Amino acid sequence: MMATDPYDHDQVSERRTRRKARASVEQLDLQWLGADARGRRVLARIMAMTGLMQASYVPGDALTTAFREGQRNIGIQLHAVLTNAGDGLVDKVLSETIASDD
């Protein structure tokens, strides 16, 4: 694959267009998944498994801390992707999770 010339407006524009198209497909996929309560529950379980809202630090255990921080990083990335998917998807997922905990 040839490197993109950052000074070639056409190459930069084409790359940007391809990146946006990939992002749009990803967002549409997540919107489809989030349109159904089952999909939102799956997303909520995945987010919970990542420990997104938990501390990752384990006193005296650097390896476990690093492992948990890696899990948490996946949760942070998933949260960002869901936020960018629009339609208040991340809020729906999180609010249904909180409601099911009651």
C-alpha positions, -999 to 999 in steps of 0.1 A, spaced: 0 0 0 13 34 -10 17 61 17 -5 91 15 12 123 5 0 148 31 4 176 6 -17 160 -21 -52 175 -15 -69 147 -36 -53 119 -16 -61 135 17 -97 141 7 -101 106 -6 -87 91 26 -110 113 47 -140 102 27 -131 65 31 -126 70 69 -160 87 72 -177 59 52 -162 33 75 -173 53 105 -208 57 91 -212 19 86 -200 13 122 -225 38 135 -253 23 115 -244 -11 128 -245 1 164 -277 20 159 -292 -13 145 -280 -32 175 -292 -6 199 -327 -4 183 -336 -36 201 -337 -42 239 -317 -74 235 -289 -56 217 -288 -29 243 -286 -56 270 -257 -72 252 -239 -39 250 -246 -32 287 -231 -66 296 -200 -60 276 -195 -25 291 -200 -40 326 -174 -67 319 -148 -40 310 -151 -24 345 -156 10 328 -170 25 360 -146 8 384 -112 16 397 -85 -5 380 -58 1 406 -49 -29 428 -24 -20 455 8 -39 453 -2 -58 421 10 -40 390 1 -68 366 -35 -70 377 -37 -32 376 -24 -33 341 -48 -60 331 -78 -42 345 -67 -10 330 -66 -27 296 -101 -40 301 -113 -5 312 -97 10 281 -118 -12 259 -149 0 278 -138 36 273 -134 30 236 -168 13 234 -184 42 253 -169 66 228 -181 46 198 -216 44 212 -216 81 220 -206 89 184 -232 65 170 -258 91 181 -295 86 189 -286 88 226 -276 51 224 -250 52 252 -276 69 275 -302 42 267 -277 14 273 -266 29 306 -301 38 318 -314 4 311 -285 -11 330 -292 10 360 -329 2 358 -323 -36 357 -300 -33 388 -329 -20 409 
